[in-house]
């Protein structure tokens, strides 16, 4: 039974393959015919030659040359006034929109950014200097505190009294 099912399936696949092969042959034939027609059109276009006659520009050129000569003579005969101006313009006479676009759109924001960056760097430098001074003071404070505690533990009650008096005297001297 399985053999018959396989035969039927293979026969169906064979018929489909044959049908597909016939369709492919027909399509190939149609493509070949179409390419021959396109080649024929290309040959017809190559065979057509249209030649335009050369234009005679001599009269037009003569008229333009005469007109240009007259204009040159008119301009040359006019009096010329020369005005030397030396001025410093903060605002342009032309293209004001482009000027304001550049100034307010680019220069001013970049200027503020530069100033803010310089300010931040200055603050950073001050912070670093201050933090190093605080660290140095903290180090000396810890050294003095350690020395004071050692002295306090080694001297006893009489030494503590003298240390307290010395501390009071130092605070009073410093306050004056």
Helices and strands as residue ranges (DSSP letters): H 2-47, H 58-77, H 96-102, I 103-107, H 108-155, H 157-175
